[in-house]
Amino acid sequence: MATAVHYAPPEARESHRGPPLGLVATVFVALVIASLALDVATTGNTPYTIPYDPPDAARAYFGSHAGAIGIGAFLMFGAAIPLGIFAATVVSRLRFFGLNVAGVTIALFGGISASVLLALAALTTWVLAQPGVADDLSTLRALQSFAFATGGPGHIAMLGLLLAGVSVPAAFAKLLPSWLVWLGLIVAVIAELSTLSLVVPVLDTLLPLARFLALVWLIGVGFTMPASRSASAHG
């Protein structure tokens, strides 16, 4: 005789079912920091200023540090995966608490887009680190600019939508501490302003600021957003 499988609809469950947000956020943050730390430690540079360097300097950069750049790109590609999982899980959790509002869908759009753009930037950077690619200056500049645009302003702007899309609904439902809500909104504004770096290069300083503050927010949300209705009621 076949065993009956009982399915409990979301509204009847006490706890949300999904990956632990804190663990997913931690893996993402660890991979991002490892990738950036490797880049800075081995090249003495950061990925934000490279597109504005002279072509010869860029060729020397990728030619001299291809191995480390390739590993860093691999780590950053790996980071894109838990970011996408985080976005899907946090949106699912918000909906579990009955928050079927536009902000939640905006958060999903921002989070998945941020993950995809980060993956594109990482894979493009990996291509740049392959033998012979840096020898063709026109190809180098095109790929370099694409990697910067997708992994810099593009990724950060979409990440800002994730932060804002989660922070606003969570504030109304009191699912997050007020300081974390305000941090998410402030970082979201900085993230959107960072897109101006595409036309005003000096504003590229907003990119690392938004990125690192977003990492703090992700960890905070991962470990403070309740996963059960009882915990939410007592929060």
C-alpha positions as CSV (number, residue, x, y, z in Angstrom):
1,M,0.0,0.0,0.0
2,A,1.4,3.4,-0.9
3,T,2.1,5.7,1.9
4,A,0.2,9.0,1.8
5,V,2.2,12.1,1.8
6,H,0.7,15.0,3.7
7,Y,1.5,18.5,2.4
8,A,1.0,21.5,4.6
9,P,0.2,24.7,2.8
10,P,2.4,27.7,3.6
11,E,-0.3,29.4,5.7
12,A,-0.6,26.3,7.9
13,R,3.1,26.0,8.6
14,E,4.8,27.4,11.7
15,S,8.3,27.7,10.2
16,H,9.5,28.7,6.8
17,R,11.2,26.0,4.8
18,G,14.3,27.0,3.0
19,P,18.1,27.3,3.2
20,P,19.4,29.1,6.4
21,L,19.8,32.7,5.4
22,G,22.7,33.3,7.8
23,L,24.7,30.5,6.3
24,V,24.0,31.5,2.7
25,A,24.9,35.1,3.4
26,T,28.1,34.1,5.1
27,V,29.2,32.0,2.2
28,F,28.5,34.8,-0.2
29,V,30.4,37.4,1.9
30,A,33.3,35.0,2.5
31,L,33.7,34.4,-1.3
32,V,33.5,38.1,-2.2
33,I,36.1,39.1,0.5
34,A,38.4,36.2,-0.5
35,S,38.2,37.3,-4.2
36,L,38.9,41.0,-3.5
37,A,41.6,40.2,-0.9
38,L,43.4,38.0,-3.4
39,D,43.2,40.7,-6.0
40,V,44.6,43.4,-3.8
41,A,47.2,41.2,-2.2
42,T,48.7,39.9,-5.4
43,T,48.3,43.0,-7.7
44,G,48.1,45.9,-5.3
45,N,45.2,47.2,-7.3
46,T,41.4,47.1,-7.2
47,P,38.9,46.2,-9.9
48,Y,37.2,49.6,-9.7
49,T,40.0,51.8,-11.2
50,I,41.3,49.4,-13.9
51,P,39.0,50.5,-16.8
52,Y,40.4,54.1,-16.6
53,D,44.0,53.1,-16.8
54,P,46.0,53.5,-20.0
55,P,45.7,50.4,-22.3
56,D,49.4,49.5,-21.9
57,A,49.0,49.5,-18.1
58,A,45.9,47.2,-18.4
59,R,47.9,44.8,-20.6
60,A,50.7,44.7,-18.1
61,Y,48.2,44.2,-15.2
62,F,46.5,41.2,-16.8
63,G,49.7,39.8,-18.3
64,S,51.6,39.9,-15.0
65,H,48.9,38.6,-12.7
66,A,46.8,36.3,-14.9
67,G,46.9,33.4,-12.4
68,A,45.7,35.3,-9.4
69,I,43.1,37.2,-11.5
70,G,41.8,33.9,-12.8
71,I,41.4,32.5,-9.3
72,G,39.8,35.6,-8.0
73,A,37.3,35.5,-10.9
74,F,36.5,31.9,-10.0
75,L,35.8,32.9,-6.4
76,M,33.6,35.8,-7.5
77,F,31.7,33.5,-9.9
78,G,31.2,31.2,-6.9
79,A,29.8,34.1,-4.9
80,A,27.1,34.8,-7.5
81,I,25.5,31.4,-6.7
82,P,24.8,32.0,-2.9
83,L,23.7,35.5,-3.7
84,G,21.0,34.2,-6.0
85,I,20.0,31.6,-3.4
86,F,19.8,34.3,-0.8
87,A,17.6,36.5,-2.9
88,A,15.2,33.6,-3.7
89,T,15.1,32.5,0.0
90,V,14.6,35.9,1.5
91,V,11.7,36.7,-0.9
92,S,10.2,33.3,-0.2
93,R,10.4,34.0,3.6
94,L,8.8,37.5,3.2
95,R,5.9,35.8,1.3
96,F,5.7,33.2,4.0
97,F,4.9,36.1,6.4
98,G,2.1,37.3,4.0
99,L,4.0,40.1,2.4
100,N,2.8,39.9,-1.2
101,V,3.6,43.4,-2.1
102,A,5.5,45.1,-5.0
103,G,8.6,45.5,-2.9
104,V,9.1,41.8,-2.5
105,T,9.0,41.3,-6.3
106,I,11.4,44.2,-6.7
107,A,13.7,42.5,-4.3
108,L,13.6,39.2,-6.3
109,F,14.3,41.1,-9.5
110,G,17.2,43.0,-7.9
111,G,18.7,39.9,-6.3
112,I,18.6,37.6,-9.3
113,S,19.8,40.4,-11.6
114,A,22.7,41.2,-9.2
115,S,23.6,37.5,-9.1
116,V,23.6,37.2,-12.9
117,L,25.6,40.4,-13.5
118,L,28.2,39.4,-10.9
119,A,28.5,36.0,-12.7
120,L,28.9,37.7,-16.1
121,A,31.6,40.0,-14.7
122,A,33.5,37.2,-13.1
123,L,33.4,35.0,-16.2
124,T,34.5,38.0,-18.4
125,T,37.4,38.6,-16.0
126,W,38.3,34.9,-16.2
127,V,38.5,35.3,-20.0
128,L,40.7,38.3,-19.6
129,A,43.1,36.2,-17.6
130,Q,43.6,33.6,-20.3
131,P,46.8,33.5,-22.3
132,G,47.0,35.9,-25.3
133,V,43.8,37.8,-24.5
134,A,45.7,40.8,-23.1
135,D,47.9,41.0,-26.2
136,D,45.0,42.5,-28.3
137,L,44.4,45.9,-26.8
138,S,41.1,46.5,-28.5
139,T,39.7,43.2,-27.3
140,L,41.2,43.8,-23.8
141,R,39.6,47.2,-23.5
142,A,36.2,45.9,-24.6
143,L,36.2,42.9,-22.2
144,Q,37.6,45.0,-19.4
145,S,34.9,47.7,-19.8
146,F,32.2,45.0,-19.9
147,A,33.5,43.4,-16.7
148,F,33.6,46.7,-14.9
149,A,30.1,47.7,-16.1
150,T,28.5,44.5,-15.1
151,G,30.4,43.8,-11.9
152,G,30.5,47.4,-10.8
153,P,27.6,49.8,-11.5
154,G,25.3,47.1,-12.9
155,H,25.7,44.6,-10.0
156,I,25.7,47.2,-7.3
157,A,22.6,49.0,-8.6
158,M,20.7,45.7,-8.7
159,L,22.0,44.8,-5.3
160,G,20.5,48.1,-4.0
161,L,17.1,47.1,-5.3
162,L,17.4,43.8,-3.3
163,L,18.2,45.8,-0.2
164,A,15.4,48.3,-0.6
165,G,12.9,45.7,-1.7
166,V,13.5,43.7,1.4
167,S,13.9,46.5,3.9
168,V,10.7,48.3,3.3
169,P,8.2,45.4,3.6
170,A,10.3,44.0,6.5
171,A,10.0,47.3,8.3
172,F,6.2,47.3,8.1
173,A,6.0,43.7,9.3
174,K,8.7,44.4,12.0
175,L,10.8,41.5,10.8
176,L,14.1,43.3,11.1
177,P,15.7,45.7,13.6
178,S,15.2,49.3,12.7
179,W,18.9,50.0,12.3
180,L,19.1,47.2,9.7
181,V,16.2,48.6,7.8
182,W,17.7,52.1,7.7
183,L,21.1,50.7,6.7
184,G,19.4,48.8,3.8
185,L,17.7,52.0,2.6
186,I,20.8,54.2,2.9
187,V,23.0,51.6,1.1
188,A,20.3,51.3,-1.6
189,V,20.5,55.0,-2.2
190,I,24.3,54.9,-2.4
191,A,24.1,51.9,-4.8
192,E,21.8,53.7,-7.2
193,L,23.9,56.8,-7.1
194,S,26.9,54.7,-7.9
195,T,25.6,54.2,-11.4
196,L,26.7,57.8,-12.1
197,S,30.2,56.4,-12.2
198,L,29.5,55.4,-15.8
199,V,29.5,59.1,-16.8
200,V,31.4,60.6,-13.9
201,P,34.4,58.3,-13.2
202,V,35.4,59.9,-9.9
203,L,32.2,58.6,-8.4
204,D,33.5,55.1,-8.7
205,T,34.4,55.4,-5.0
206,L,30.7,54.8,-4.2
207,L,31.0,51.3,-5.6
208,P,33.2,49.7,-2.9
209,L,31.3,51.8,-0.2
210,A,28.0,50.3,-1.3
211,R,29.4,46.8,-1.8
212,F,30.9,46.5,1.7
213,L,28.0,48.1,3.5
214,A,25.7,45.7,1.6
215,L,27.8,42.8,2.9
216,V,27.1,43.9,6.4
217,W,23.4,44.2,5.7
218,L,23.2,40.7,4.1
219,I,24.9,39.2,7.2
220,G,22.6,41.1,9.5
221,V,19.4,40.1,7.6
222,G,20.6,36.5,7.4
223,F,20.9,36.2,11.2
224,T,18.1,38.4,12.4
225,M,15.1,37.8,10.1
226,P,12.8,35.2,11.8
227,A,12.0,32.0,10.2
228,S,8.9,31.1,12.2
229,R,5.7,32.9,13.0
230,S,6.2,32.5,16.7
231,A,9.6,34.1,16.6
232,S,8.2,37.0,14.5
233,A,5.4,37.5,17.1
234,H,8.0,37.8,19.9
235,G,10.4,39.9,17.8
